[in-house]
Amino acid sequence: MEIDFGVFLFFVSIVLGALVIRWIKIIKLNSNLQVEQNKEIITLLKEIKEGKKH
């Protein structure tokens, strides 16, 4: 049984494309989570700073 090289490359490119899209989606979700965490950290640091002034 012989596999056509063009068909093989087509399926490999489909799989790689799907993996890249998944990877980008994961990075985007993690980036959004990190932005929210940074906002919380900044809020807490501001509260600490205000507490030291009084």
N, CA, C and O atoms as a CHARMM CRD file, in Angstrom:
* protein
*
  216
    1    1 MET  N      0.84100  -1.17900   0.00000 PROA 1      0.00000
    2    1 MET  CA     0.00000   0.00000   0.00000 PROA 1      0.00000
    3    1 MET  C      0.88800   1.24400   0.00000 PROA 1      0.00000
    4    1 MET  O      1.71200   1.42400   0.89700 PROA 1      0.00000
    5    2 GLU  N      0.72100   2.07400  -0.97800 PROA 2      0.00000
    6    2 GLU  CA     1.55700   3.25100  -1.13100 PROA 2      0.00000
    7    2 GLU  C      0.72200   4.50300  -0.86600 PROA 2      0.00000
    8    2 GLU  O     -0.38000   4.65200  -1.39200 PROA 2      0.00000
    9    3 ILE  N      1.26800   5.40100  -0.03900 PROA 3      0.00000
   10    3 ILE  CA     0.57300   6.64200   0.30300 PROA 3      0.00000
   11    3 ILE  C      1.11800   7.75700  -0.59000 PROA 3      0.00000
   12    3 ILE  O      2.33100   7.93300  -0.70900 PROA 3      0.00000
   13    4 ASP  N      0.22400   8.49400  -1.20400 PROA 4      0.00000
   14    4 ASP  CA     0.63400   9.61600  -2.04500 PROA 4      0.00000
   15    4 ASP  C      1.24800  10.70200  -1.15800 PROA 4      0.00000
   16    4 ASP  O      0.66200  11.10500  -0.15300 PROA 4      0.00000
   17    5 PHE  N      2.43400  11.16400  -1.54600 PROA 5      0.00000
   18    5 PHE  CA     3.16000  12.14300  -0.74400 PROA 5      0.00000
   19    5 PHE  C      2.39000  13.45400  -0.61400 PROA 5      0.00000
   20    5 PHE  O      2.42500  14.08000   0.44500 PROA 5      0.00000
   21    6 GLY  N      1.70600  13.87500  -1.65400 PROA 6      0.00000
   22    6 GLY  CA     0.91900  15.10800  -1.61400 PROA 6      0.00000
   23    6 GLY  C     -0.21300  15.02500  -0.60600 PROA 6      0.00000
   24    6 GLY  O     -0.47500  15.98400   0.12200 PROA 6      0.00000
   25    7 VAL  N     -0.89000  13.87600  -0.56100 PROA 7      0.00000
   26    7 VAL  CA    -1.97800  13.67900   0.40200 PROA 7      0.00000
   27    7 VAL  C     -1.41900  13.69700   1.81800 PROA 7      0.00000
   28    7 VAL  O     -2.02300  14.27300   2.72400 PROA 7      0.00000
   29    8 PHE  N     -0.26200  13.06300   2.00600 PROA 8      0.00000
   30    8 PHE  CA     0.39200  13.03700   3.31700 PROA 8      0.00000
   31    8 PHE  C      0.71600  14.46100   3.77100 PROA 8      0.00000
   32    8 PHE  O      0.43300  14.82200   4.91300 PROA 8      0.00000
   33    9 LEU  N      1.30500  15.26900   2.89100 PROA 9      0.00000
   34    9 LEU  CA     1.63000  16.65000   3.24000 PROA 9      0.00000
   35    9 LEU  C      0.38200  17.46500   3.54100 PROA 9      0.00000
   36    9 LEU  O      0.39900  18.32600   4.42100 PROA 9      0.00000
   37   10 PHE  N     -0.69100  17.20300   2.82400 PROA 10     0.00000
   38   10 PHE  CA    -1.95000  17.90500   3.06600 PROA 10     0.00000
   39   10 PHE  C     -2.44400  17.63600   4.48800 PROA 10     0.00000
   40   10 PHE  O     -2.79900  18.56600   5.21300 PROA 10     0.00000
   41   11 PHE  N     -2.46500  16.36100   4.88200 PROA 11     0.00000
   42   11 PHE  CA    -2.95400  16.02800   6.21900 PROA 11     0.00000
   43   11 PHE  C     -2.01100  16.52300   7.30800 PROA 11     0.00000
   44   11 PHE  O     -2.46600  16.94500   8.37100 PROA 11     0.00000
   45   12 VAL  N     -0.72800  16.47900   7.06400 PROA 12     0.00000
   46   12 VAL  CA     0.23100  16.99700   8.04200 PROA 12     0.00000
   47   12 VAL  C      0.03700  18.49800   8.21500 PROA 12     0.00000
   48   12 VAL  O      0.08500  19.00100   9.33800 PROA 12     0.00000
   49   13 SER  N     -0.18000  19.21800   7.12100 PROA 13     0.00000
   50   13 SER  CA    -0.38600  20.65900   7.22300 PROA 13     0.00000
   51   13 SER  C     -1.68500  20.98500   7.95400 PROA 13     0.00000
   52   13 SER  O     -1.74600  21.96400   8.69700 PROA 13     0.00000
   53   14 ILE  N     -2.72700  20.17000   7.75100 PROA 14     0.00000
   54   14 ILE  CA    -3.99400  20.37000   8.47500 PROA 14     0.00000
   55   14 ILE  C     -3.77600  20.18500   9.97400 PROA 14     0.00000
   56   14 ILE  O     -4.24800  20.99200  10.77400 PROA 14     0.00000
   57   15 VAL  N     -3.07000  19.13700  10.35300 PROA 15     0.00000
   58   15 VAL  CA    -2.80900  18.84800  11.76800 PROA 15     0.00000
   59   15 VAL  C     -1.95600  19.95300  12.38100 PROA 15     0.00000
   60   15 VAL  O     -2.24800  20.43100  13.47800 PROA 15     0.00000
   61   16 LEU  N     -0.90500  20.35800  11.67800 PROA 16     0.00000
   62   16 LEU  CA    -0.04900  21.42300  12.20400 PROA 16     0.00000
   63   16 LEU  C     -0.82000  22.74100  12.33300 PROA 16     0.00000
   64   16 LEU  O     -0.63400  23.47500  13.30400 PROA 16     0.00000
   65   17 GLY  N     -1.66800  23.03600  11.37500 PROA 17     0.00000
   66   17 GLY  CA    -2.48100  24.24400  11.44700 PROA 17     0.00000
   67   17 GLY  C     -3.40500  24.22700  12.65500 PROA 17     0.00000
   68   17 GLY  O     -3.55500  25.23400  13.34700 PROA 17     0.00000
   69   18 ALA  N     -4.01800  23.08700  12.90300 PROA 18     0.00000
   70   18 ALA  CA    -4.90900  22.96500  14.06000 PROA 18     0.00000
   71   18 ALA  C     -4.12800  23.13100  15.36300 PROA 18     0.00000
   72   18 ALA  O     -4.61300  23.77100  16.29700 PROA 18     0.00000
   73   19 LEU  N     -2.93000  22.56200  15.43300 PROA 19     0.00000
   74   19 LEU  CA    -2.11300  22.69700  16.64400 PROA 19     0.00000
   75   19 LEU  C     -1.68600  24.14300  16.87600 PROA 19     0.00000
   76   19 LEU  O     -1.66700  24.61200  18.01400 PROA 19     0.00000
   77   20 VAL  N     -1.34300  24.84800  15.80100 PROA 20     0.00000
   78   20 VAL  CA    -0.95000  26.25100  15.92900 PROA 20     0.00000
   79   20 VAL  C     -2.12900  27.09900  16.40600 PROA 20     0.00000
   80   20 VAL  O     -1.96600  27.95800  17.27300 PROA 20     0.00000
   81   21 ILE  N     -3.30000  26.86200  15.85000 PROA 21     0.00000
   82   21 ILE  CA    -4.49200  27.60600  16.28300 PROA 21     0.00000
   83   21 ILE  C     -4.79200  27.33400  17.75100 PROA 21     0.00000
   84   21 ILE  O     -5.12600  28.25600  18.49500 PROA 21     0.00000
   85   22 ARG  N     -4.67800  26.07400  18.17600 PROA 22     0.00000
   86   22 ARG  CA    -4.90700  25.72200  19.58200 PROA 22     0.00000
   87   22 ARG  C     -3.88600  26.40700  20.48100 PROA 22     0.00000
   88   22 ARG  O     -4.22700  26.91700  21.54800 PROA 22     0.00000
   89   23 TRP  N     -2.62400  26.41400  20.03800 PROA 23     0.00000
   90   23 TRP  CA    -1.54200  27.03100  20.79800 PROA 23     0.00000
   91   23 TRP  C     -1.79300  28.52400  20.96900 PROA 23     0.00000
   92   23 TRP  O     -1.61000  29.06100  22.06200 PROA 23     0.00000
   93   24 ILE  N     -2.20900  29.20000  19.90100 PROA 24     0.00000
   94   24 ILE  CA    -2.50100  30.63400  19.96600 PROA 24     0.00000
   95   24 ILE  C     -3.66600  30.89500  20.91600 PROA 24     0.00000
   96   24 ILE  O     -3.64100  31.86600  21.67200 PROA 24     0.00000
   97   25 LYS  N     -4.68300  30.04100  20.88600 PROA 25     0.00000
   98   25 LYS  CA    -5.83500  30.21000  21.77600 PROA 25     0.00000
   99   25 LYS  C     -5.41500  30.07300  23.23900 PROA 25     0.00000
  100   25 LYS  O     -5.86100  30.84600  24.08700 PROA 25     0.00000
  101   26 ILE  N     -4.56800  29.10000  23.53600 PROA 26     0.00000
  102   26 ILE  CA    -4.09100  28.90100  24.90900 PROA 26     0.00000
  103   26 ILE  C     -3.27900  30.10800  25.37000 PROA 26     0.00000
  104   26 ILE  O     -3.43800  30.56700  26.50100 PROA 26     0.00000
  105   27 ILE  N     -2.41200  30.62400  24.50300 PROA 27     0.00000
  106   27 ILE  CA    -1.61300  31.80000  24.85300 PROA 27     0.00000
  107   27 ILE  C     -2.52500  32.99100  25.13800 PROA 27     0.00000
  108   27 ILE  O     -2.29800  33.72900  26.09600 PROA 27     0.00000
  109   28 LYS  N     -3.54700  33.18100  24.31700 PROA 28     0.00000
  110   28 LYS  CA    -4.48200  34.29800  24.50500 PROA 28     0.00000
  111   28 LYS  C     -5.21500  34.17800  25.84700 PROA 28     0.00000
  112   28 LYS  O     -5.35000  35.16300  26.57300 PROA 28     0.00000
  113   29 LEU  N     -5.68500  32.97400  26.17100 PROA 29     0.00000
  114   29 LEU  CA    -6.38900  32.77400  27.44200 PROA 29     0.00000
  115   29 LEU  C     -5.46200  33.03900  28.62300 PROA 29     0.00000
  116   29 LEU  O     -5.85700  33.68400  29.59400 PROA 29     0.00000
  117   30 ASN  N     -4.23200  32.54300  28.54100 PROA 30     0.00000
  118   30 ASN  CA    -3.28200  32.75600  29.63000 PROA 30     0.00000
  119   30 ASN  C     -2.90800  34.22800  29.75100 PROA 30     0.00000
  120   30 ASN  O     -2.69800  34.72800  30.85600 PROA 30     0.00000
  121   31 SER  N     -2.82300  34.92100  28.62400 PROA 31     0.00000
  122   31 SER  CA    -2.50500  36.34300  28.63700 PROA 31     0.00000
  123   31 SER  C     -3.61300  37.12600  29.33600 PROA 31     0.00000
  124   31 SER  O     -3.33700  37.99900  30.15900 PROA 31     0.00000
  125   32 ASN  N     -4.85500  36.81400  29.01000 PROA 32     0.00000
  126   32 ASN  CA    -5.98100  37.49100  29.66200 PROA 32     0.00000
  127   32 ASN  C     -5.98700  37.23700  31.16100 PROA 32     0.00000
  128   32 ASN  O     -6.26300  38.14400  31.94600 PROA 32     0.00000
  129   33 LEU  N     -5.68600  36.01000  31.56100 PROA 33     0.00000
  130   33 LEU  CA    -5.63200  35.67000  32.98200 PROA 33     0.00000
  131   33 LEU  C     -4.51800  36.44400  33.67200 PROA 33     0.00000
  132   33 LEU  O     -4.69700  36.93500  34.78700 PROA 33     0.00000
  133   34 GLN  N     -3.37200  36.55400  33.01500 PROA 34     0.00000
  134   34 GLN  CA    -2.25700  37.28000  33.60700 PROA 34     0.00000
  135   34 GLN  C     -2.58000  38.76400  33.75800 PROA 34     0.00000
  136   34 GLN  O     -2.18900  39.37700  34.75100 PROA 34     0.00000
  137   35 VAL  N     -3.27300  39.34200  32.80800 PROA 35     0.00000
  138   35 VAL  CA    -3.66000  40.75200  32.90600 PROA 35     0.00000
  139   35 VAL  C     -4.55900  40.95800  34.12200 PROA 35     0.00000
  140   35 VAL  O     -4.37400  41.91800  34.87000 PROA 35     0.00000
  141   36 GLU  N     -5.51900  40.07700  34.32500 PROA 36     0.00000
  142   36 GLU  CA    -6.40800  40.18700  35.48900 PROA 36     0.00000
  143   36 GLU  C     -5.63300  40.04300  36.79700 PROA 36     0.00000
  144   36 GLU  O     -5.88000  40.77500  37.75500 PROA 36     0.00000
  145   37 GLN  N     -4.69600  39.09700  36.83100 PROA 37     0.00000
  146   37 GLN  CA    -3.89100  38.91500  38.03600 PROA 37     0.00000
  147   37 GLN  C     -3.03200  40.14500  38.30900 PROA 37     0.00000
  148   37 GLN  O     -2.87300  40.54600  39.46200 PROA 37     0.00000
  149   38 ASN  N     -2.47800  40.74500  37.26200 PROA 38     0.00000
  150   38 ASN  CA    -1.66900  41.95700  37.43400 PROA 38     0.00000
  151   38 ASN  C     -2.50600  43.10800  37.97700 PROA 38     0.00000
  152   38 ASN  O     -2.02700  43.88400  38.80400 PROA 38     0.00000
  153   39 LYS  N     -3.74800  43.22600  37.52300 PROA 39     0.00000
  154   39 LYS  CA    -4.64000  44.27100  38.03800 PROA 39     0.00000
  155   39 LYS  C     -4.89000  44.06600  39.53200 PROA 39     0.00000
  156   39 LYS  O     -4.89300  45.02700  40.30100 PROA 39     0.00000
  157   40 GLU  N     -5.10000  42.81600  39.93800 PROA 40     0.00000
  158   40 GLU  CA    -5.32300  42.51900  41.35500 PROA 40     0.00000
  159   40 GLU  C     -4.08500  42.84800  42.17600 PROA 40     0.00000
  160   40 GLU  O     -4.19300  43.40100  43.27000 PROA 40     0.00000
  161   41 ILE  N     -2.91400  42.51300  41.65700 PROA 41     0.00000
  162   41 ILE  CA    -1.66600  42.80000  42.36600 PROA 41     0.00000
  163   41 ILE  C     -1.49100  44.30300  42.53100 PROA 41     0.00000
  164   41 ILE  O     -1.11600  44.76300  43.60900 PROA 41     0.00000
  165   42 ILE  N     -1.75300  45.07100  41.48600 PROA 42     0.00000
  166   42 ILE  CA    -1.61900  46.53100  41.55000 PROA 42     0.00000
  167   42 ILE  C     -2.58000  47.10500  42.57800 PROA 42     0.00000
  168   42 ILE  O     -2.21700  48.00300  43.33800 PROA 42     0.00000
  169   43 THR  N     -3.80900  46.59000  42.60600 PROA 43     0.00000
  170   43 THR  CA    -4.79100  47.04400  43.58800 PROA 43     0.00000
  171   43 THR  C     -4.31400  46.76700  45.00700 PROA 43     0.00000
  172   43 THR  O     -4.41300  47.62500  45.88400 PROA 43     0.00000
  173   44 LEU  N     -3.79600  45.56700  45.22300 PROA 44     0.00000
  174   44 LEU  CA    -3.30400  45.22000  46.56500 PROA 44     0.00000
  175   44 LEU  C     -2.10300  46.06900  46.95300 PROA 44     0.00000
  176   44 LEU  O     -2.00000  46.49800  48.10200 PROA 44     0.00000
  177   45 LEU  N     -1.20100  46.31900  46.02700 PROA 45     0.00000
  178   45 LEU  CA    -0.04300  47.16300  46.33400 PROA 45     0.00000
  179   45 LEU  C     -0.46200  48.59000  46.65800 PROA 45     0.00000
  180   45 LEU  O      0.11800  49.22200  47.54100 PROA 45     0.00000
  181   46 LYS  N     -1.45600  49.09600  45.95800 PROA 46     0.00000
  182   46 LYS  CA    -1.96300  50.43900  46.25200 PROA 46     0.00000
  183   46 LYS  C     -2.58200  50.47800  47.64700 PROA 46     0.00000
  184   46 LYS  O     -2.40900  51.45600  48.37400 PROA 46     0.00000
  185   47 GLU  N     -3.30300  49.42200  48.02300 PROA 47     0.00000
  186   47 GLU  CA    -3.90300  49.35400  49.35700 PROA 47     0.00000
  187   47 GLU  C     -2.82400  49.31500  50.43400 PROA 47     0.00000
  188   47 GLU  O     -2.95000  49.96000  51.47500 PROA 47     0.00000
  189   48 ILE  N     -1.77800  48.56500  50.17700 PROA 48     0.00000
  190   48 ILE  CA    -0.66600  48.49500  51.14200 PROA 48     0.00000
  191   48 ILE  C     -0.00400  49.86800  51.27100 PROA 48     0.00000
  192   48 ILE  O      0.31100  50.31200  52.37500 PROA 48     0.00000
  193   49 LYS  N      0.20400  50.53400  50.13700 PROA 49     0.00000
  194   49 LYS  CA     0.83600  51.84200  50.13300 PROA 49     0.00000
  195   49 LYS  C     -0.01500  52.84900  50.90500 PROA 49     0.00000
  196   49 LYS  O      0.51700  53.64300  51.68200 PROA 49     0.00000
  197   50 GLU  N     -1.33100  52.82100  50.69700 PROA 50     0.00000
  198   50 GLU  CA    -2.23300  53.72200  51.41200 PROA 50     0.00000
  199   50 GLU  C     -2.21300  53.42300  52.90200 PROA 50     0.00000
  200   50 GLU  O     -2.28800  54.34600  53.71300 PROA 50     0.00000
  201   51 GLY  N     -2.11300  52.16500  53.27600 PROA 51     0.00000
  202   51 GLY  CA    -2.09100  51.78300  54.67700 PROA 51     0.00000
  203   51 GLY  C     -0.85100  52.27100  55.38300 PROA 51     0.00000
  204   51 GLY  O     -0.91300  52.57400  56.57400 PROA 51     0.00000
  205   52 LYS  N      0.27900  52.36100  54.69500 PROA 52     0.00000
  206   52 LYS  CA     1.52300  52.82300  55.29000 PROA 52     0.00000
  207   52 LYS  C      1.54100  54.33400  55.45800 PROA 52     0.00000
  208   52 LYS  O      2.25900  54.84800  56.31600 PROA 52     0.00000
  209   53 LYS  N      0.76200  55.05700  54.65100 PROA 53     0.00000
  210   53 LYS  CA     0.72300  56.51700  54.75000 PROA 53     0.00000
  211   53 LYS  C      0.01000  56.96300  56.01700 PROA 53     0.00000
  212   53 LYS  O      0.31900  58.02000  56.56900 PROA 53     0.00000
  213   54 HSD  N     -0.93400  56.16800  56.47500 PROA 54     0.00000
  214   54 HSD  CA    -1.75900  56.57200  57.63000 PROA 54     0.00000
  215   54 HSD  C     -1.12100  56.19700  58.90900 PROA 54     0.00000
  216   54 HSD  O     -1.67600  56.46100  59.97500 PROA 54     0.00000
